Amino acid sequence: MGLCMVSLISAVFYWLNQNKTTAAETDGRYVVVLDAGHGGNDPGKVGVDGTLEKDINLSIVHKVKEYLEAADVTVLLTRETDEGLYQSSDTNKKRADMQARCRMIEDSQADLTVSIHQNSFHDEAVRGTQIFYYTGSEEGKQLTDSLQAALTSQMGEETMRVPKENREYYLLLHTSCPIVIVECGFLSNWEEAAKLKDESYQDQLAWGIHMGILRYLNKK
């Protein structure tokens, strides 16, 4: 059995176990899906210092999960380790991975989903955190506003870029629950890439993201 197949099977069993727990034990608690972008043979963006986006995404997701669970929120992860959600036989592994993530999100019936990513740009001076939501989605806009406010309070206004609507990102197009993509920073910027690798900086981001999620949920 190939490594990719083993990774996929591991991811599926992990997700099923999480959903089994959720169905039996949520007791009315909110359910949040956290998606660590990329993974497996897909590194995502590669930073100016060689840092891989997929690793930072996963680290931040685990920190957000810990904070949310401390607030009595049920948290599901699309991936728990460095794995891609595809089979070795898939001709288009990226598309298969994204389809699997969307199925997981839809099956979870979550109250919201936050997908964590890192950004990159040809101009090394560009930096900052930016949130994307589906064009015309009022719930997506409300979730974005809650996250923007919490992250601005936690990280400082100078670190935040203006949120944007988007109608092209696959996850935004193919999921029905309120969903946003949080691009935590630019790995193409030397200073920001160094910060994004730092555990304490990741922790600040995670705290802000979890506070934004709670702010949104408390308004429901």
Secondary structure in CASP SS format (residue, H / E / C, confidence):
PFRMAT SS
TARGET T0000
AUTHOR 0000-0000-0000
METHOD secondary structure of the structure
MODEL  1
M C 1.00
G C 1.00
L H 1.00
C H 1.00
M H 1.00
V H 1.00
S H 1.00
L H 1.00
I H 1.00
S H 1.00
A H 1.00
V H 1.00
F H 1.00
Y H 1.00
W H 1.00
L H 1.00
N H 1.00
Q H 1.00
N H 1.00
K H 1.00
T H 1.00
T H 1.00
A H 1.00
A H 1.00
E H 1.00
T C 1.00
D C 1.00
G C 1.00
R C 1.00
Y C 1.00
V E 1.00
V E 1.00
V E 1.00
L E 1.00
D E 1.00
A E 1.00
G C 1.00
H C 1.00
G E 1.00
G C 1.00
N C 1.00
D E 1.00
P C 1.00
G C 1.00
K C 1.00
V E 1.00
G C 1.00
V C 1.00
D C 1.00
G C 1.00
T C 1.00
L E 1.00
E H 1.00
K H 1.00
D H 1.00
I H 1.00
N H 1.00
L H 1.00
S H 1.00
I H 1.00
V H 1.00
H H 1.00
K H 1.00
V H 1.00
K H 1.00
E H 1.00
Y H 1.00
L H 1.00
E H 1.00
A H 1.00
A C 1.00
D C 1.00
V C 1.00
T E 1.00
V E 1.00
L E 1.00
L E 1.00
T C 1.00
R C 1.00
E C 1.00
T C 1.00
D C 1.00
E C 1.00
G C 1.00
L C 1.00
Y C 1.00
Q C 1.00
S C 1.00
S C 1.00
D C 1.00
T C 1.00
N C 1.00
K H 1.00
K H 1.00
R H 1.00
A H 1.00
D H 1.00
M H 1.00
Q H 1.00
A H 1.00
R H 1.00
C H 1.00
R H 1.00
M H 1.00
I H 1.00
E H 1.00
D H 1.00
S H 1.00
Q C 1.00
A C 1.00
D C 1.00
L E 1.00
T E 1.00
V E 1.00
S E 1.00
I E 1.00
H E 1.00
Q E 1.00
N E 1.00
S C 1.00
F C 1.00
H C 1.00
D C 1.00
E C 1.00
A C 1.00
V C 1.00
R C 1.00
G C 1.00
T E 1.00
Q E 1.00
I E 1.00
F E 1.00
Y E 1.00
Y E 1.00
T C 1.00
G C 1.00
S C 1.00
E H 1.00
E H 1.00
G H 1.00
K H 1.00
Q H 1.00
L H 1.00
T H 1.00
D H 1.00
S H 1.00
L H 1.00
Q H 1.00
A H 1.00
A H 1.00
L H 1.00
T H 1.00
S H 1.00
Q H 1.00
M H 1.00
G C 1.00
E H 1.00
E H 1.00
T H 1.00
M E 1.00
R C 1.00
V C 1.00
P C 1.00
K E 1.00
E E 1.00
N E 1.00
R C 1.00
E C 1.00
Y C 1.00
Y H 1.00
L H 1.00
L H 1.00
L H 1.00
H C 1.00
T C 1.00
S C 1.00
C C 1.00
P C 1.00
I E 1.00
V E 1.00
I E 1.00
V E 1.00
E E 1.00
C E 1.00
G E 1.00
F E 1.00
L C 1.00
S C 1.00
N C 1.00
W H 1.00
E H 1.00
E H 1.00
A H 1.00
A H 1.00
K H 1.00
L H 1.00
K H 1.00
D C 1.00
E H 1.00
S H 1.00
Y H 1.00
Q H 1.00
D H 1.00
Q H 1.00
L H 1.00
A H 1.00
W H 1.00
G H 1.00
I H 1.00
H H 1.00
M H 1.00
G H 1.00
I H 1.00
L H 1.00
R H 1.00
Y H 1.00
L H 1.00
N H 1.00
K C 1.00
K C 1.00
END
